[in-house]
Amino acid sequence: MNGPRPINLNRDVPQIIKLLELVFGRRLGGDGQRLFNSEAGMSQPAFLWRLSPISSKLALGYVWEEDGRIVGNATLLATRTDGRYLVVNVAVHPDFRRRGIARGLMESLLALTQERHGRQILLQVVKDNMAAINLYQSMQFKTIGSMTTWRCSMTRLRDIEAVIGSQHEPILRELARQEWQSAYQLDTACLQPDLNWPEPLPQDAYKSGFWRRMDNLLNGRHAEAWVTTNDANQLTGLVGIWSEWGRTHQVTLRVHPAWQRKIERPLLAKAIRRLHYLPRRNIRLDHPASDEFVNQLLREANFQPRRTLTHMRLDMAA
Ligand SMILES: CC(C)(COP(=O)(O)OP(=O)(O)OC[C@H]1O[C@@H](n2cnc3c(N)ncnc32)[C@H](O)[C@@H]1OP(=O)(O)O)[C@@H](O)C(=O)NCCC(=O)NCCS
């Protein structure tokens, strides 16, 4: 029968992979994660795909069938937060677009979320993908904001001045261990927590107790955070570096709204100086696309914008 139906993991996975590859290339839709690495295994019997980790990523999904052929897909993913779901892999074959297929698939996912007592659905979409944005808006998804991913290799990274002109340099110090809650509060005051993907920022993101540090040490991980404070020693800005063996260094820059444009430069300059002491790997920084001031600083440091994703959310009626 033509139309939407729940995915059948015993039969559908190879066809869905082909469809996603056709529509997105080798990268998955919103979150840009790789779905698979090689052609190897594509010829295995369809039911064997049930055992593949890919299947678990597609399991809560709907496909659209036309004359026995899968021409559309949309996947729901549960998150660690109760009632919070993500939509990924929304794809319709180019020959079957503008016939209401994506809308039908999305409506199936909404019904599925309601059945599971879901409270909200989040998704990411490339900022200028107006076809998809129109679709989501027409289904009452609201934009939370857009995040740009910036990247730079260590060899291209350029130092920037911590201050320009007659400004005086603020005092920067390392985040104290007991300040992890203040750091979390600062982070969430600067950035809507749902702009973190796929999970919102964990409350203990800045906690660095003994066991956490041992675990980091044993796993080749490194985390550091540098902060600025006001006269009352409250945090006003923070720059964090997270590194893990074999991965890019992740840098985050957070400045309290009352201090914006005043302390980003010294914070970023500090992070760049620190990065020179760390293993030579690529660096990644995700930052709100609308922050032109920081965008300019990142360009100055030789970062390149890779992509901008708009985050959208639908709050389900109780
Ligand atoms: C985005 C996409 C899934 C839409 O699929 P579709 O089956 O053609 O969409 P539908 O026919 O259900 O259209 C639903 C609504 O989406 C919007 N829309 C779809 N295609 C559009 C286009 N080319 N231009 C503007 N709006 C468009 C319209 O609001 C449309 O409603 P309308 O037809 O009543 O005006 C499809 O174009 C696609 O697979 N694109 C590539 C993959 C992709 O970008 N996926 C989204 C990742 S977040």
The ligand as an ORCA input file, in Angstrom:
! r2SCAN-3c Opt
* xyz 0 1
  C      12.632     19.044      2.683
  C      11.976     17.811      2.067
  C      12.060     16.670      3.070
  C      10.503     18.138      1.764
  O       9.887     16.963      1.283
  P       8.542     17.009      0.409
  O       7.925     15.652      0.461
  O       8.821     17.569     -0.916
  O       7.666     18.052      1.240
  P       6.081     18.148      1.217
  O       5.580     17.923     -0.172
  O       5.505     17.322      2.299
  O       5.898     19.694      1.563
  C       5.489     20.126      2.833
  C       5.767     21.617      2.962
  O       7.175     21.846      2.963
  C       7.457     23.087      2.305
  N       8.249     22.812      1.107
  C       8.590     21.598      0.610
  N       9.394     21.741     -0.463
  C       9.570     23.071     -0.628
  C      10.305     23.834     -1.555
  N      11.020     23.265     -2.534
  N      10.286     25.175     -1.428
  C       9.583     25.784     -0.448
  N       8.835     25.090      0.448
  C       8.845     23.757      0.364
  C       6.133     23.680      1.942
  O       5.715     24.465      3.049
  C       5.273     22.454      1.830
  O       3.911     22.721      2.022
  P       2.987     23.100      0.740
  O       3.301     22.072     -0.298
  O       1.637     23.022      1.311
  O       3.430     24.455      0.328
  C      12.653     17.398      0.731
  O      12.765     18.539     -0.074
  C      14.024     16.797      0.902
  O      14.166     15.569      1.060
  N      15.063     17.631      0.876
  C      16.445     17.194      1.034
  C      16.700     16.653      2.430
  C      16.445     17.655      3.488
  O      16.759     18.825      3.349
  N      15.864     17.185      4.608
  C      15.600     18.005      5.769
  C      16.742     17.861      6.724
  S      16.472     18.793      8.192
*
